[in-house]
Amino acid sequence: MVSEFHLVHLLLSFEETEEQKLLRQTVGSLASKFDDEYWRKRDSDGEFPREYFEALARDGWFNLNVPAELGGTALGMVDTSIVMNEVAKKSGMAASDIIMAICVFAIQTIKSFASEPLRSRLLKDLAMGKHVMSFCLTEPSAGVNTLDITTTATREGDGFVINGGKIWITLAHEATLMNVVTRTTPKDRATRRTDGLTLFLVETNNLRHGEIRKKRIEDLSMRSLGSNEVFFDNVYVPSENILGKLDKGWELLPALLNAERISTASMSVGLGQLVLEKACDYAKSRHVFSRPIGSNQGIQFPLAKSKADLEGAWAITQRAAWEFDNSRDCAISANIAAYMGARAAFFASDRAIQTYGGLGFAKSSDIERHWRDSRLFRTGPVPEEMVLNFLGQRMLGLPRSY
Ligand SMILES: Cc1cc2nc3c(=O)[nH]c(=O)nc-3n(C[C@H](O)[C@H](O)[C@H](O)COP(=O)(O)OP(=O)(O)OC[C@H]3O[C@@H](n4cnc5c(N)ncnc54)[C@H](O)[C@@H]3O)c2cc1C
């Protein structure tokens, strides 16, 4: 008889399957239809890359992790992570982040935690590209301390009314669905410290009453997707739109945040691979002092270090995704992956600028855009200090500072 231990080892492979190679090839060829000039323009005008979004939907990429009974491809996090990695490798971070917004923030969350009526109503529409989803967690005064959020949802008839404000919400100006983290029981009345938070799926085109106001923030990274302040004024949401259970939102967050971390790690590694390849090509072709600049160790070694960092980050990312798919606790690997991926991508982008010299500062080289984009995941969704806090406490048994 094959024990679970042996089965796990039989299933674990360090080689991508033929199907996974095909996933890369197919999504890569779609991504390549949208060239650097397209993404450069979207970065400078801040417009949503609608043609690209529609092409993803048309070719079935938002069907990736929709359950089979709803007509989906029913792939897991390992495969979704490979797709996000390949897209970032071909087209950069924003192109890949859109896949996270739909497949991870929306589809993964809805299929895991939404009520049956919402699942059957929304998953098919999401797969067809009929919605954009935002995850509304961060608030100006709470910062990384989620338990301090002050956006409230209070009972009204057969539903709840949301009031409060969020900040830094990606794609909120396009969103027709919002996953809003609220407080339903005041902190001082909660039985347990972590009780009292509830997640609501707000359908912005279908509000019985109330208003959602959005204010765009001029920012540094992934400018084509945009960041926003969002204000909820007496926004009514039916009880059916609660994700998970009332007051138990905290229990859902690890699954959402781990999936997000695996996603940001996948994209970071892809972006790092993109800039590293560009930097190596340039280092071979650019001659100064009558030799390629890549023959100087000062240029070559940091590029080799980038390669090592990216390989390491990818290995832990795939491990985290495998743990996620196999219902293991993936928090440690997902946090390490997000941390290592973000640092590796930023280091690779920074060294790509150094390799390009002055040219790295020109918009036309695209390196400065990738450098700006690669910076984000060191600060959000999880700042690296909070990853280290978590690892220090959970893995090393050190005192908690958060
Ligand atoms: C471009 C962009 C897009 C974003 N998109 C979204 C989105 O779609 N949805 C969403 O909900 N949020 C989003 N965010 C918000 C992001 O997740 C937060 O900015 C991030 O989590 C940090 O929170 P904060 O800005 O409130 O920092 P703060 O909580 O104010 O922290 C500031 C600094 O202090 C550090 N710090 C705090 N406490 C400790 C401690 N105990 N030990 C050590 N260091 C500590 C933090 O690590 C951080 O470096 C986005 C942010 C940006 C910039």
The ligand as an SDF file (V2000), in Angstrom:
LIG
                    3D

 53 58  0  0  0  0  0  0  0  0999 V2000
    0.5310   50.9680   -5.0140 C   0  0  0  0  0  0  0  0  0  0  0  0
   -0.1690   50.3450   -3.8460 C   0  0  0  0  0  0  0  0  0  0  0  0
   -1.2480   49.4950   -4.0620 C   0  0  0  0  0  0  0  0  0  0  0  0
   -1.9430   48.9510   -2.9690 C   0  0  0  0  0  0  0  0  0  0  0  0
   -3.0730   48.2130   -3.1970 N   0  0  0  0  0  0  0  0  0  0  0  0
   -3.8490   47.8330   -2.1370 C   0  0  0  0  0  0  0  0  0  0  0  0
   -5.1160   47.1900   -2.3520 C   0  0  0  0  0  0  0  0  0  0  0  0
   -5.5160   46.9240   -3.4900 O   0  0  0  0  0  0  0  0  0  0  0  0
   -5.8650   46.8860   -1.2610 N   0  0  0  0  0  0  0  0  0  0  0  0
   -5.4700   47.1610    0.0140 C   0  0  0  0  0  0  0  0  0  0  0  0
   -6.2020   46.8630    0.9510 O   0  0  0  0  0  0  0  0  0  0  0  0
   -4.2670   47.7850    0.2570 N   0  0  0  0  0  0  0  0  0  0  0  0
   -3.4590   48.1140   -0.7910 C   0  0  0  0  0  0  0  0  0  0  0  0
   -2.2530   48.7450   -0.5750 N   0  0  0  0  0  0  0  0  0  0  0  0
   -1.8520   49.0670    0.8020 C   0  0  0  0  0  0  0  0  0  0  0  0
   -0.6630   48.2620    1.2950 C   0  0  0  0  0  0  0  0  0  0  0  0
   -1.0200   46.9270    1.5130 O   0  0  0  0  0  0  0  0  0  0  0  0
   -0.1610   48.9790    2.5390 C   0  0  0  0  0  0  0  0  0  0  0  0
    0.4090   50.2090    2.1140 O   0  0  0  0  0  0  0  0  0  0  0  0
    0.8430   48.1990    3.3050 C   0  0  0  0  0  0  0  0  0  0  0  0
    0.2290   47.0690    3.8610 O   0  0  0  0  0  0  0  0  0  0  0  0
    1.4630   49.0300    4.4300 C   0  0  0  0  0  0  0  0  0  0  0  0
    0.4580   49.6360    5.1910 O   0  0  0  0  0  0  0  0  0  0  0  0
    0.5660   51.1960    5.5580 P   0  0  0  0  0  0  0  0  0  0  0  0
    0.8290   51.9030    4.2830 O   0  0  0  0  0  0  0  0  0  0  0  0
   -0.6420   51.5970    6.2850 O   0  0  0  0  0  0  0  0  0  0  0  0
    1.8460   51.2670    6.4540 O   0  0  0  0  0  0  0  0  0  0  0  0
    1.9200   51.4620    8.0520 P   0  0  0  0  0  0  0  0  0  0  0  0
    1.0750   50.4570    8.7590 O   0  0  0  0  0  0  0  0  0  0  0  0
    1.7110   52.8950    8.3660 O   0  0  0  0  0  0  0  0  0  0  0  0
    3.4480   51.0670    8.3190 O   0  0  0  0  0  0  0  0  0  0  0  0
    4.5000   51.9400    7.9030 C   0  0  0  0  0  0  0  0  0  0  0  0
    5.8080   51.1900    8.0540 C   0  0  0  0  0  0  0  0  0  0  0  0
    5.9980   50.8090    9.4270 O   0  0  0  0  0  0  0  0  0  0  0  0
    6.2960   49.4270    9.4980 C   0  0  0  0  0  0  0  0  0  0  0  0
    5.7850   48.8380   10.7390 N   0  0  0  0  0  0  0  0  0  0  0  0
    4.5570   48.9860   11.2950 C   0  0  0  0  0  0  0  0  0  0  0  0
    4.4610   48.2540   12.4190 N   0  0  0  0  0  0  0  0  0  0  0  0
    5.6520   47.6110   12.5770 C   0  0  0  0  0  0  0  0  0  0  0  0
    6.1860   46.6860   13.5250 C   0  0  0  0  0  0  0  0  0  0  0  0
    5.4590   46.2290   14.5680 N   0  0  0  0  0  0  0  0  0  0  0  0
    7.4440   46.2300   13.3520 N   0  0  0  0  0  0  0  0  0  0  0  0
    8.1930   46.6600   12.2930 C   0  0  0  0  0  0  0  0  0  0  0  0
    7.7430   47.5230   11.3740 N   0  0  0  0  0  0  0  0  0  0  0  0
    6.4900   47.9900   11.4950 C   0  0  0  0  0  0  0  0  0  0  0  0
    5.6140   48.8230    8.2760 C   0  0  0  0  0  0  0  0  0  0  0  0
    6.2090   47.5810    7.9170 O   0  0  0  0  0  0  0  0  0  0  0  0
    5.8420   49.9010    7.2270 C   0  0  0  0  0  0  0  0  0  0  0  0
    7.1030   49.7460    6.6290 O   0  0  0  0  0  0  0  0  0  0  0  0
   -1.5130   49.2350   -1.6570 C   0  0  0  0  0  0  0  0  0  0  0  0
   -0.3950   50.0530   -1.4420 C   0  0  0  0  0  0  0  0  0  0  0  0
    0.2590   50.6110   -2.5110 C   0  0  0  0  0  0  0  0  0  0  0  0
    1.4240   51.5260   -2.2490 C   0  0  0  0  0  0  0  0  0  0  0  0
  1  2  1  0
  2  3  1  0
  2 52  2  0
  3  4  2  0
  4  5  1  0
  4 50  1  0
  5  6  2  0
  6  7  1  0
  6 13  1  0
  7  8  2  0
  7  9  1  0
  9 10  1  0
 10 11  2  0
 10 12  1  0
 12 13  2  0
 13 14  1  0
 14 15  1  0
 14 50  1  0
 15 16  1  0
 16 17  1  0
 16 18  1  0
 18 19  1  0
 18 20  1  0
 20 21  1  0
 20 22  1  0
 22 23  1  0
 23 24  1  0
 24 25  2  0
 24 26  1  0
 24 27  1  0
 27 28  1  0
 28 29  2  0
 28 30  1  0
 28 31  1  0
 31 32  1  0
 32 33  1  0
 33 34  1  0
 33 48  1  0
 34 35  1  0
 35 36  1  0
 35 46  1  0
 36 37  1  0
 36 45  1  0
 37 38  2  0
 38 39  1  0
 39 40  1  0
 39 45  2  0
 40 41  1  0
 40 42  2  0
 42 43  1  0
 43 44  2  0
 44 45  1  0
 46 47  1  0
 46 48  1  0
 48 49  1  0
 50 51  2  0
 51 52  1  0
 52 53  1  0
M  END
$$$$
